[in-house]
Amino acid sequence: MKRLIHIDQLKGFGILSVLFLHTVGYIRNTLPYADTSLWRLEAWLHSFLMPFFVFISGFSFYHFYLKTKSVRDAYIYISCYKFMPYSEAA
């Protein structure tokens, strides 16, 4: 299946945003005074990045796994490969 370049670019943007977020957090923690603008920037990035990654991963999962398979195969994939590692061994 052909890769979607714009999805890869969005993933790269998200990874660079997380790197920037960690850098801002480190700078904010090393300052001798409380900077509310850095705190607001960090809070905004946190509230943006989690839904962003959930959206991108859901879109990728649908496009590469569910779109090409039948509904029955999709349920088998989800149940076997996603939930089996968390179940107890018989």
N, C-alpha and C positions, 0 to 999 in steps of 0.2 A: 504494500500500500504506500502511496506517495506521502511524504512528510509535508506537513503544513508549515511553511516557513514563518508565517506571521505568528503562529503559536510558539515556535521556537524563539522568536524574537521577544515575545511577551514573557516567556520563562526567563530569558536572559535579563530582561529589564527587572523582573522580580528578584532575581538573585543579586543583581547590583544594588537594588533598593534595600535588601536585607543587609548587605555589606555596609551601605551608607547608614542604615539604622543602628547597627552595632557600633559604628564609628561615632555617631552622635551620642549614643549612650555612654561610651567610654569617655568622650570629652566632657559630657555633662557630669559624670561621676568624679572626674579629676579636678574640676573647677573648685576653688575655695569658697565660692558663693553660689547661691541658688539662682539659676537662670531659668526663668519661666518660659522664655521663648523656645529654648532647646527642649524643655519638657513637653511643651505643646506640639512641637515638631515630632518628637518621638512618639507621643500618644497618637497623633494623626497617622503616622506611618504604621503603627501597630494596628490601628483600626482599619487601615486600607489593605495591608498585605495579607492578612489571614483570609478574608473573603476573596481576594484576588487569586491566591493559590488554590482555594477550594474550587472556584469557578474554572480555572485553567485545568486542574486535574480532572474535574468532572467532564469538561468538554473533551479532553484527550481520551478519557476512558470511553465515552460514548462513541467518539469518532473511530477509534482504533479497535474497540472490542465489541461494542453492542451493535453498531451500524451494519457490520458485515455478517453478523450471526443471527440466528433465529432467537426468538424470545426464550425458548426452552434451553438452548445452548448458553444463553446469557445467564439464566438462573443457575445452571449447573456450574458455570465458571465462577459466579459470585459465591455460591455456597461452598464449593470445594476449595477454591484457592484463596478466598478471603477470610472465611470463618473457621476453617479446619485447624489452622495453627493455634487458635485460641481454645479449642475444645480439648477435653481430657482424652487421653489414650485409653482405649478399651482393653 
